Amino acid sequence: MSLEFLNKLKKDNKEIRREQNKRYRQKNREILNLKKQRTYYKESLEKKQEKIRIN
């Protein structure tokens, strides 16, 4: 899909866009969850490292 098409779709019909997003999230649920986990663990690691530096 081209970016122009998506931008036009977003403006023209929000309901269709919502359905597209929903299908994308369902299809890529595992990948999205792994990204969230990675972000969480990265932040957690940074906090631990900062604690160690302070002490």
Buried (B, 14 or more C-beta within 10 A) or exposed (E): EEEEEEEEBEEEEEEEBEEBEEEEEEEEEEEEEEEEEEEEEEEEEEEEEEEEEEE
